[in-house]
Amino acid sequence: MVHPVGAVCVRRARCVLPPLSPPSAAGTAVRILVEGVPVTAYGNSLRGRVVSGPPGLRVTDTRLERAAVPRPDGELPRLRLELEEAENRREDLRVRRDGIRAEIAEVAGLRAVPPRPRRGDPPRRAPVESLLALADFVDDRLALLHERLRSVEEEVRDAEHEADVLAVRSRDASSALSTGRTRESVTTVLTLDGGGDGNGPDGGVSGVEAEFEIEYHVPGATWSPVHHLRLGGADTARDGTLVLRAHVAQRTGEDWRGVRLALSTADLSRFTGGAPRLRSLRIGRRREEPEARGWREPPPGLEELFSGYDAAVAPRPHAPAPPVEAAVSAAAAPASPTPAATPPRTGGGVPPVAMPLAGTLPHAPDASTAPSPAAVTPGAGRVGPGAERGFAGYGAPRATAASGGSVLPEATSPPPPVPSTGMLDYSRLELAGPDEPGRRGRLRPAPEVTDADTAERRRAEAVARWAPPAPTVLPMADVRHSAGSFHRRYDTAAPVDVVADGAWHTVPVCDVPVETVPEYVCVPSVDRTVYGTVLLTNTSHHALPAGPADITVGGEFLLTAPLPALAPGERRRVGIGAAESVRVARRARVRESTAGLRGGTTVLDHTVEVELVNHFPHRVTVEVRERVPVSTEKEVRIEEHRATPPWAVPNGPFDGDVGDGGGDGGDGSVDGGGDGGGLVRGARVWRVELDPGRTTVLRGGYEIRIPGGKALIGGNHREREAP
């Protein structure tokens, strides 16, 4: 299942079970190794379950084991060998080019050096022939070397281009194909426990085939929804179908071939474990802290176990250091003193600290590995007069003057030891060695990931930040936001192949049952163009995510339009471009007069006529949108004329995006009375059914009464014809 960031992979494995002992018998647990898990898999997400097998068979433990072994040249991929060969050839040519350049510089520096004359010798004649011969030699040699240099530089450019091409191919290749000199493998270990009603000896299970499922989370996968709206034709738009597709990119370290792919809009990293459990508060009563499951405080006297080791292994100082009183609290020092683990420094200066502080260590021990306060002997490690009190790290040996310790700075008391989640995984616990002060003799969780695993996961997570496939008319929708307020899982109808190369792959998901009704929309006061639209109703039982939709009419691509998120039963309008076969003409007339006593009221009578012509060979439904002014002044009255045929007030807001070439200049929106969609005050709508070749005229109007002393902002005559 692919999520917006990351994926949940499920593997199935079959095997013939070895003999398993029943729970009542004292037998050894059987482990099954499943290879092929990618390096980027998260160990804490590993789950195992039994799909089919004998009764009572169950998985008691699952974990990942990582290994890395060198690979011989014979096992390296051909692309890796070609890349190494190209890089070696490039380096050899660069060395050869540098050698020729050095030789050119050396030859160009050749000069005739005359011998130093001795006192009393007459002037010598210049050896013209020798100088000319030297100049000819230098000229010929430089010409030859420059010719070789040009040839080598061309070879270097070709070798660099070849190496760059192979490097890009290696980088863009599937991450499932390891091209490194070291083979990194991850093996899943399943521990099985059999039931007592099997068919093996002593009631165990033996020779029975079982099937298991392994589930794990990996980063480096993402998807984005896209749609394909197929319309039969301009006259058969009711027979439309909607196909949900997805752009999927993954670099998880394994190729998905022939898999049942599921796509989810939920966030994989979001915690869904439910609300925390709150305990009741009782005023005036003591609350007892619940005991942690599987937790026991460390026993006292751990440092005494290493006293003999410290005495035998710790190096002895050559010269005693000046005595320095150590300020160690009695609550942090063990009962018996131990020698310092490091020799004191001679020659002056501040002697080294005998034991590091828990608060100053870059890797201080966790509270879960710290001993309990009961492990400390009272009264041990008393400080001298005038010494400041401080606390060393939990489990630190006692710092005394004889051991050459320095004065420890004051530190805050660490919190009491508490259990952690990692300490409950007993099979991953390891015992700290004697060379780790403050930790030795205590269990700690083994490191889960290494630097190599972190680097691989970072490279995989970069897939979610890659650019969308180009060219695209509309930007791809982020599934984390396009889903709206719902989360849904979409399953592909057939197995698909998605290679782990990080490229975008288009995957068909499913056919969505929808209902399409063709309509035409026109706003003649703004634009005389009539736009074709499709009323799309989601008749399925699940919601659809928002995303770009490729619209085809009669098998021919028309345009790409944004499709909003559709809840079950919701209807939205999708534009399919301008319709040249439906023509519209608008005529507006304004007549100004006066009324009332002494003509103190100005009357503006607006009359609107809209003529529609249908040149389609089929019947069409046209929605004509007009607008009546809305007054905010009580003295100004607006009275509507009776429209023929009657117009209606829309029940809700208009749809904004209805197709390409909208009323605002081609951005895909039809102006609903001047606001580009949404709720429009004073909007009026005509819905007209036009037969083929018919012409109809729509008439309407309104009257504005303005009292004396007032006028409309911008003038009384503001009616204009659409361009």
Secondary structure, 3 states (H helix, E strand, C coil): CECCCCEEEEEEEEEECCCECCCCCCCCCEEEEEEEECCCCCHHHCEEEEEECCCCCEEEEEEEEEEEEECCHHHCCHHHHHHHHHHHHHHHHHHHHHHHHHHHHHHHCCCCCCCCCCCCCCCCCCCHHHHHHHHHHHHHHHHHHHHHHHHHHHHHHHHHHHHHHHHHHHHHCCCCCCCCCEEEEEEEEEEEECCCCCCCHHHCECCCEEEEEEEEEECCEEEEEEEEEEECCCCCHHHCEEEEEEEEEECCCCCEEEECCEEECCCCCCCCCCCCCCCCCCCCCCCCCCCCCCCCCCCCCCHHHHHHHHHHHCCCCCCCCCCCCCCCCCCCCCCCCCCCCCCCCCCCCCCCCCCCCCCCCCCCCCHHHCCCHHHCCCCCCCCCCCCCCCCCCCCCCCCCCCCCCCCCCCCCCCCCCCCCCHHHCHHHEEECCCCCCCCCCCEEECCCCCHHHHHHHHHHHHHHHCCCCCCCCCCCCCHHHHCCCCCCEEECCCCEEECCCCCCEEEEEEEECEEEEEEEEEECCCEEEEEEEEEEEECCCCCECCEEEEEEECCEEEEEEEECCECCCCEEEEEEEECCCEEEEEEEEEEEEEECHHHCEEEEEEEEEEEEEECCCCCEEEEEEEECCCCCCCCCEEEECCCECCCECCCCCECCECCCCCCCCCCCECCCCCCCCECCCCEEEEEEEECCCCEEEEEEEEEEEECCCCCCCCCCCCCCCCC
